[in-house]
């Protein structure tokens, strides 16, 4: 596979620019010819506003350029408003990223308050049942239509508000649909992300990036090569 110009000499792959926030006011640009952006994630309860603010400030002081905060419920997502407001009040303009799993409604709430939304295509619209079944093409496309119905509102909201998005596949949380058609493979991980990317592009939204996460680095590397 010709995934790079040379296997002997390093050259950075040119990618589309993804704008997170306002670059003139603390925001960053990912991709293109821009430097790699440093991101980290806080570890405290999202409902603890004071702790979230302090950990975010600590990360910024350590050189972090984006800060990710988990938003497992709608209430957590709603509290991002308070976290963002307190940070801006203190002059901290770092872009915030909401980490979403299982809850499309939490993503919709979070998009009101933060600059970027991270979704996991393996569980955004699917509940894992560990069921083995064969999908006909008709059944498979019906599943894709169901996913679009749940994902399109977030895409439209992010486009309207100027938000960025990360479509982040986790090797350990591929949907039953993907596993049954592609297996537990790098191809399945990539296709899991591309299903959501196609929906975003169909709605004219392109301000998103991918991530592939696997405990086995060889699998992760192969995923990025396939992308």
Backbone torsions as a table, in degrees:
resi	resn	phi	psi	omega
1	UNK	NA	128.3	-179.6
2	UNK	-85.1	73.6	-177.2
3	UNK	-87.4	-8.0	176.5
4	UNK	-151.3	161.3	-177.1
5	UNK	-66.7	-34.8	-179.0
6	UNK	-149.8	137.8	175.9
7	UNK	-84.6	-0.2	-177.7
8	UNK	-110.1	-22.5	-176.2
9	UNK	-126.2	132.6	-179.2
10	UNK	-74.4	135.3	169.3
11	UNK	-146.2	135.6	-177.3
12	UNK	-74.5	135.5	178.6
13	UNK	-73.1	127.1	-180.0
14	UNK	-76.8	124.0	-177.7
15	UNK	-123.1	166.2	176.6
16	UNK	-69.0	145.7	177.9
17	UNK	-77.3	137.6	175.1
18	UNK	-120.0	121.7	-175.6
19	UNK	-96.4	125.8	-179.7
20	UNK	-115.9	107.3	-175.9
21	UNK	76.2	-160.2	-179.8
22	UNK	-102.5	109.6	-178.5
23	UNK	-58.4	-22.0	178.5
24	UNK	-82.5	-6.2	-176.1
25	UNK	-141.9	53.3	175.4
26	UNK	93.7	-11.3	-179.5
27	UNK	-75.2	174.6	-178.0
28	UNK	-135.0	161.6	173.5
29	UNK	-119.7	125.9	179.6
30	UNK	-100.7	139.0	174.5
31	UNK	89.7	-166.8	-176.6
32	UNK	62.0	-135.5	178.1
33	UNK	-100.1	11.6	-176.3
34	UNK	-79.6	152.8	178.2
35	UNK	-61.9	156.3	176.4
36	UNK	-61.4	134.8	-178.1
37	UNK	-92.4	134.7	-179.5
38	UNK	-89.1	123.8	178.9
39	UNK	-128.1	146.8	170.7
40	UNK	-144.5	-179.2	-173.9
41	UNK	-132.8	138.0	176.3
42	UNK	-78.8	164.7	-172.5
43	UNK	-119.9	-0.9	-174.6
44	UNK	-88.3	172.1	177.6
45	UNK	-64.4	127.5	-177.2
46	UNK	-64.1	-22.6	177.8
47	UNK	-79.0	-9.7	177.1
48	UNK	-92.3	87.9	-173.3
49	UNK	-58.4	-46.6	-176.6
50	UNK	-61.0	-43.4	-179.6
51	UNK	-66.6	-40.4	179.1
52	UNK	-63.0	-42.1	179.2
53	UNK	-63.4	-45.2	-177.5
54	UNK	-65.9	-43.9	179.3
55	UNK	-64.5	-36.3	177.6
56	UNK	-64.1	-44.2	178.3
57	UNK	-61.8	-41.5	178.6
58	UNK	-60.5	-41.3	179.2
59	UNK	-66.7	-41.7	178.2
60	UNK	-61.5	-42.3	179.1
61	UNK	-64.9	-23.9	178.2
62	UNK	-87.5	-1.0	176.8
63	UNK	106.8	8.6	-178.7
64	UNK	-73.2	137.9	-177.6
65	UNK	-108.4	-13.0	171.3
66	UNK	-143.8	144.8	-179.2
67	UNK	-127.0	127.2	-178.6
68	UNK	-100.4	138.2	-178.5
69	UNK	-130.6	131.0	179.9
70	UNK	-71.1	143.8	177.4
71	UNK	-136.6	75.9	-174.2
72	UNK	-74.2	-18.6	-179.8
73	UNK	-134.0	169.4	177.5
74	UNK	-64.5	-37.5	178.5
75	UNK	-62.7	-42.2	176.6
76	UNK	-62.0	-43.9	-179.8
77	UNK	-62.3	-39.5	179.7
78	UNK	-65.1	-32.8	-179.1
79	UNK	-73.3	-11.9	173.8
80	UNK	-60.2	-27.7	176.2
81	UNK	-59.1	-45.9	-178.6
82	UNK	-69.5	-39.2	179.0
83	UNK	-63.7	-47.6	-179.5
84	UNK	-63.1	-41.8	-178.3
85	UNK	-62.9	-42.0	-179.2
86	UNK	-68.5	-38.9	177.9
87	UNK	-63.8	-46.0	-179.8
88	UNK	-64.5	-35.9	177.5
89	UNK	-60.1	-33.3	-179.5
90	UNK	-90.4	4.5	178.0
91	UNK	82.8	15.1	178.3
92	UNK	-93.9	110.3	-172.5
93	UNK	-104.8	9.8	-177.6
94	UNK	-57.2	136.0	176.8
95	UNK	-64.0	140.6	178.4
96	UNK	-105.7	143.5	-179.1
97	UNK	-122.0	125.9	176.9
98	UNK	-90.6	128.2	180.0
99	UNK	-96.6	116.2	-171.5
100	UNK	-116.1	133.0	170.8
101	UNK	-136.4	136.0	169.4
102	UNK	72.5	-20.5	-168.6
103	UNK	-121.1	89.9	175.6
104	UNK	-56.8	-34.3	-179.2
105	UNK	-67.7	-30.8	175.5
106	UNK	-68.7	-37.1	177.8
107	UNK	-63.8	-40.8	179.5
108	UNK	-63.1	-39.1	178.4
109	UNK	-70.7	-44.3	-177.4
110	UNK	-62.5	-35.8	-177.5
111	UNK	-61.7	-19.1	178.1
112	UNK	-71.5	-24.1	-166.4
113	UNK	-119.7	-20.1	-176.0
114	UNK	-121.6	165.7	-172.7
115	UNK	-83.2	-18.3	-175.3
116	UNK	-148.5	144.7	178.1
117	UNK	-118.4	128.9	173.3
118	UNK	-104.1	124.3	175.6
119	UNK	-119.6	151.1	176.5
120	UNK	-104.4	111.9	-176.8
121	UNK	-63.5	-17.7	-179.9
122	UNK	-75.3	-22.2	-177.9
123	UNK	-137.2	9.2	179.6
124	UNK	-65.7	-42.0	-177.0
125	UNK	-124.5	7.5	-176.1
126	UNK	-127.9	140.4	170.2
127	UNK	-104.0	124.2	-175.8
128	UNK	-72.0	124.2	-179.2
129	UNK	-115.3	-5.1	-179.3
130	UNK	55.0	44.1	-178.8
131	UNK	-104.9	132.5	176.0
132	UNK	-95.8	121.9	178.8
133	UNK	-154.0	158.9	176.6
134	UNK	-101.0	128.2	178.0
135	UNK	-97.4	130.4	167.7
136	UNK	-73.0	164.6	178.1
137	UNK	-59.8	-38.1	179.7
138	UNK	-63.6	-44.4	178.7
139	UNK	-65.4	-38.8	-178.4
140	UNK	-65.6	-44.7	179.8
141	UNK	-67.6	-30.5	175.3
142	UNK	-64.8	-37.3	176.2
143	UNK	-64.4	-39.9	178.6
144	UNK	-64.9	-36.7	176.9
145	UNK	-65.7	-38.1	177.4
146	UNK	-63.8	-42.1	178.6
147	UNK	-62.1	-43.1	-179.4
148	UNK	-61.3	-38.4	179.0
149	UNK	-60.8	-33.8	-179.2
150	UNK	-86.4	-30.7	-174.2
151	UNK	-91.0	-32.4	-175.3
152	UNK	-57.7	-40.0	178.5
153	UNK	-58.5	-38.0	177.9
154	UNK	-67.7	-42.1	178.2
155	UNK	-58.0	-46.8	-178.6
156	UNK	-64.5	-38.9	-179.9
157	UNK	-67.8	-42.8	178.5
158	UNK	-63.2	-39.1	178.0
159	UNK	-64.8	-43.3	-179.0
160	UNK	-64.5	-40.5	-175.0
161	UNK	-92.2	-3.0	-179.6
162	UNK	73.8	31.8	179.8
163	UNK	-86.5	161.5	171.9
164	UNK	-103.4	165.7	-179.6
165	UNK	-142.5	145.5	169.8
166	UNK	-117.2	123.8	174.0
167	UNK	-95.8	101.5	-170.3
168	UNK	-112.3	106.8	179.9
169	UNK	-82.8	132.8	172.5
170	UNK	-106.8	129.9	-179.6
171	UNK	-58.4	-34.3	-175.5
172	UNK	-83.7	-0.6	-177.3
173	UNK	-134.9	40.3	173.8
174	UNK	-69.3	146.0	-179.0
175	UNK	-70.1	158.4	176.1
176	UNK	-58.8	-36.5	-179.1
177	UNK	-61.1	-47.5	179.6
178	UNK	-65.6	-44.7	-178.6
179	UNK	-61.4	-38.6	-177.8
180	UNK	-73.2	-27.6	-179.6
181	UNK	-94.4	-38.2	-173.7
182	UNK	-113.4	-10.8	-177.4
183	UNK	77.9	178.7	179.8
184	UNK	-84.1	73.5	-168.7
185	UNK	-133.7	162.6	172.2
186	UNK	-58.4	-36.5	177.8
187	UNK	-60.6	-41.3	178.1
188	UNK	-64.0	-40.0	178.0
189	UNK	-62.3	-44.9	-178.8
190	UNK	-66.4	-44.9	-179.5
191	UNK	-63.9	-33.7	176.8
192	UNK	-57.7	-42.9	178.6
193	UNK	-73.2	-39.9	-176.3
194	UNK	-67.4	-30.3	175.5
195	UNK	-55.7	-44.5	-178.6
196	UNK	-75.5	-34.5	178.5
197	UNK	-63.6	-39.4	179.7
198	UNK	-63.2	-39.2	178.0
199	UNK	-63.3	-45.9	179.4
200	UNK	-59.4	-45.6	-178.7
201	UNK	-66.5	-36.1	178.3
202	UNK	-62.1	-24.1	179.0
203	UNK	-102.1	15.2	175.3
204	UNK	72.5	22.7	179.4
205	UNK	-108.5	121.3	-175.9
206	UNK	-126.7	2.7	-176.3
207	UNK	-86.4	59.7	-179.0
208	UNK	-138.2	158.4	176.3
209	UNK	-130.6	169.1	179.8
210	UNK	-109.5	156.5	163.9
211	UNK	-144.6	145.5	179.3
212	UNK	-123.8	121.3	-177.3
213	UNK	-121.4	126.9	176.7
214	UNK	-148.1	145.1	178.3
215	UNK	-69.2	-24.0	176.5
216	UNK	-92.6	111.1	-176.1
217	UNK	-62.0	-27.6	179.0
218	UNK	-65.4	-38.3	177.2
219	UNK	-66.3	-44.7	180.0
220	UNK	-60.1	-45.3	-179.6
221	UNK	-62.1	-42.9	179.6
222	UNK	-62.8	-37.7	177.7
223	UNK	-60.6	-46.6	-179.4
224	UNK	-66.2	-33.7	176.2
225	UNK	-65.6	-39.6	179.1
226	UNK	-67.0	-35.3	177.6
227	UNK	-64.3	NA	NA
